[in-house]
Amino acid sequence: MKIIIQISFALLLFSSPIAFGQHEQTESNGEHDSGGEGHGHHLKKNFIAIFTGATTQLEEDKDTDFTLGLDYVRHFSKLPRWGVGVFGEVIFGKHTEYLFGLPIYFFPTNNFWLRAGPTWEIHKEEEKSESGMNETTTETNFALRTGLGYDFEVKGFVVVPNVSFDFFRDKNTSLVWGLHLGRRF
């Protein structure tokens, strides 16, 4: 598991200098344009990305597990600094966990974003009963996810280093960190 974390961190460090080198800023009507095709992403209302990273339990067992996910964000037409999203993640730990969320996004700048919204975790565990049969138990937990990220355009793709916190109802907290790789359309 440590090698996955090291690879994710190396990708983050490697992508940042590339992104800074490719990042261009032009002023047009007072807005920031960071597009390789001459179109600022403020004109593209949809964003879809694959997430790869890790989830660290901050209070229980303090394990760090590989996390893989998919995110979609839609900018509001009338309020371009705001958006709504949906995400799904799978945490590959001792037991597989599935997370789904519906965050609201705020973009203080065209590249920097903040998000917050409800998240549901579905946790499945298989245990052997006294009779020797496998029994599956499913538990659903509610959390509030808050996070931030910064978009870099690299040759038509968007690389987003980001970090989030999941605050669970049972007072546990998870740190979710990694990279999104996606496209605007």
HUNOR-V113020 format. One record per backbone hydrogen bond with DSSP energy under -0.5 kcal/mol. NH is the residue of the N-H (numbers start at 1). CO is the residue of the C=O. If there is no record, write none. Layout:
NH;CO  NH;CO
//
This chain:
5;1  6;2  7;3  8;4  9;5  10;6  11;7  12;8  13;9  14;10  15;11  16;12  17;13  18;14  19;15  20;16  21;17  22;18  23;19  26;33  28;26  28;31  31;28  33;26  34;32  38;35  40;38  43;40  44;41  45;43  47;73  48;183  49;71  50;181  51;69  52;179  53;67  54;177  55;65  56;175  57;55  57;63  58;56  58;173  59;173  65;55  66;92  67;53  68;90  69;51  70;88  71;49  72;86  73;47  74;84  75;45  76;79  76;82  82;79  83;105  84;74  85;103  86;72  87;101  88;70  89;99  90;68  91;97  92;66  92;90  93;91  93;95  97;91  98;122  99;89  100;120  101;87  102;118  104;116  105;83  106;114  107;81  108;106  109;112  113;149  114;106  115;147  116;104  117;145  118;102  119;143  120;100  121;141  122;98  123;121  123;139  124;96  124;122  125;137  127;135  129;133  132;129  135;127  137;125  137;135  139;123  141;121  143;119  144;167  145;117  145;143  146;165  147;115  148;163  149;113  150;161  151;111  152;159  154;152  154;157  157;154  158;182  159;152  159;157  160;180  161;150  162;178  163;148  164;176  165;146  166;174  167;144  167;165  168;166  168;172  169;142  171;168  174;166  175;56  176;164  176;174  177;54  177;175  178;162  179;52  180;160  181;50  182;158  183;48  185;46
//
